[in-house]
Structure formats: C-alpha cells, structure tokens
C-alpha cells in the first residue's frame, strides 16, 4: 500500500508512482530491483539534481554522468557507455527531461540494465518503449521493450523548477502524442480514451500552472496528463507531426519541446482534411473548430512560441526540411506531398495560423 500522499499505478511492465518528494525513495526503488549500484544521469544544467540523488542513494550510488544532451547523439551515448562500464553500475537512474531519459534508454538498449526515471518535464518519453537517436544530423527512432523503464517516479516538486515557458512547450509536446494517437492506424477504443484523458487533463491544467506555478496539486495533475499522453505514444504509431519534428530537430538541432509546440497546430490542421471525425475530441475539449486553429489559439493564449524562425530556422532551410520530411513514405491519414509540406512549414516558420 502506498504511503500518504503517494499514489501508485502498475501496468504490466512498469511501476509508476506519483507523489511529493517521491524522489527521496530512490534507494528503496534500487533495492527493490535487486540492484547494488546505480549510475545517475542528467544534463549539465541539472547536475545539482544528480548530486542530490547521489546523496539520497548513499552507498548505492555508483556515480553520476551529466553530459546528456538533446536528440540523444550517438557520440554522447558512446562516451556515457564507457563511463557506465567503468562505474560498475547495474542500474540506471535518468533524472531530467527527454534528453536525459533518451540517454538512459540508449544505454539500456545496449546493456539491458534496469532503469528508474524521474521526469522533470512533461515530455512523456519515460512512458514509451521508443528511442530516438541522432547521428550525422539525422534522427532515427526504434522501438524495443528493453528501453522501457522499469520504474517511473513522478515528483511534482521537480516540475515546479521548470520555467513557465518550458512548462508550456513541454505540455504541448505531450498533447501532440495524444493528438496524433486519435488518428493512428492502429488506434482502438482504449487508446482513444487514454488520449482524450491526457488532452483533457492538460488543457485544464496548463492554464492553471501558468497562473499558479507553485501549486503542487496542479503540477501533479499535469504530470498525470503527461503520463497518459506518453503511454498512448508507446501504444500506437505516430504520423506527420512527429516526422516533421524529428526532421527539424535532428537536422537543425532545434529544441525538442519548442519544435513540437510550433508544429502541432499545423500538422493537425493538415490531417484534419482526412481525419475530421477522429479529431473532433480536440475541438470539443478546446471549445473551438477546426482543431488545428483551436490548438493554435490555445498555444497562443499560453504564450507558447509560434514561429520556427524564432528558433533560428532560416527561410532558406524550409526547402531542405520539406525534402527530408518526404523522402520516405510513412502512414498518415492525409497524403503527404512535398509542395503541401513546404506550405505547412512556411506558415509554421512565419508563426501564422495553420495554412490548411
């Protein structure tokens, strides 16, 4: 039974816990896995949290590695693998957002070591068996049960440290998973329900977080929404939105959450032409129609970034991005053509309302 203030959720493969200061249970979670030494992973910016976790672990700590970075570049993974092998760790703790969680997954994919993740954003990667990696400016993804963490600890105290701007873009990133799940080829009634639950929770929770960022109850609610969105991401296939974001992120080294936030309304508007009925929950939840325009207005109301040019993308880059995003066919409800994608990217680059 969970202690007061801590709520457990168990799925077939993953132990998921929510609660204030739950990160202080790391030592017991490591022992519960039967591990003896854990390597703590973080980005350079979150090294203070890695040191704190190491102190909590005490003799169970095998050290820290603080070089995680965006898009999980293979050279960083190779460096971390050497550090891991030298440390003698038999368990991984990824403490951070998508960059750190991605590194933990990459190491688990190579070693099959158990993972504990402690998310500090709403990205949702921790809830999926999906790993995205970048080499020579190209991002590729794979799915393998080995990369799914054994334990996820959602501590609302940690996301209060997330600046409001990053809170908004990270939350919109999570919503993108649920939005595309609504028209996925392999969707079903259960995934639809999970996607809608995640969208409803975040649409209600994100404005509340912007208004009262220190409210731990609101923060935990948004974490639950992010968990639902991340879980559905791991159960169905993604389409145009994620293809565009991976192309832009891997090829132009753009910030992950900001890119998702900007592209989301445009990709949904594009696909609403072929999946209008599947996307009606978005219009209902946001009280606006069509769904792409409703998402654009919601993002705008939260002060989210709206233009790729503000991320450093030049207009001259759009032709290359459109070509890269249409090189290989992939499942999508609306046929994907280079001219249409180029028009979509133009609107996203300028920060205009969706073109479709």
Phi, psi and omega in degrees: 000141182286147176288163182305136177086355181241129181241131182258149171224132179239125170256184184298326188246336192236136173268120184239129182228141177241138175167150179295133178062020183295343178298339179284358175267011185303317183298316180293327179290322176297313180297322180298329177282352183080015180271161182243333181216132182241135173265127181266129181250145175200174168276166175302324183291339182246025181298332179298322177292325178295318178295321178298316179297321179299320177294320178297322181289330181059234183292350178276356182278130176260359181126187180227155174226119191241034182248017177300144181213171185302145171067012173047065178295142185297328182293325176292319178299318179297319178296316180295325180296319176298316179298318180299313182296323179290332184284336183077014181292145174240020179202149180243139173237115179258114184243103182157205179262207185300328180296311182288318180297322176298319178295317177301318178296318180299320179290320178295324179299324182275333188242342185062025176285149177291150182235143166243126178247142178233090187290143175242008175225186180254015189301323176088358181302329182299338185264010185237156173269026186253136177235125173254131182227152182239134175218128180054040176077009179241126181260129177235158180234155174218160176233129182204133179303335181297335184269355178282124182299152176280329184222137172235128178246114179260108182250110183296339177297329182287323181283349172291341178281349182282122178304154184303317180301317179288328175301314182296309183293324178293321177294319176294325174301315178298317180299329179299324178299314182290322181298314180288334178296334183294334179242019180297147180301323184256025177293160174211182184299322182291319179289325175300315181297318180294318179297315181295320177301315179296316180296315180300316182295318182284324177296325176282322189278324185297314176299326178292321178294319177299322181285321184224075188296340182268359181287109185290329177295317178294319179298317180294323178299317179292328175297322178294322175297318179295322178298316179298316180294319179293322180294318179292330175301323181282353185253341182227166179277147176263168186226228191305314184304309184289327177298315180296317182293321177292322178297310181293316182294312182288325185274331184240007176054050181269153177297131190301303186294319179299319180297315178299317181299319182288317186283332188310306182299325183289318180292320179292319177299319179300313185278344178297340178296330181248347185228043183299316183292321180296331184266003180301330177301328179294315179297320179295313183295320182270355180056045179202153181213142002286167188297323179297316179295322179296319177295320178299314180292324177296313179299317180298320181295335180269357182078024181288155173296143183240346189234130176297330180297333179286347176266001179099006177284131177269156180297330179293340179284343190292325178298314179296317180298318179296321179294315180297320184286348182240014181293318183240136180291150178208155182297131178201139184298322178259131178308140184258120176238153182297319181296318179295318180294324177297321178293320177301312181295327179298315179295319179293325179294319182280342184083017179283165171298158182307141184279345185247000000 
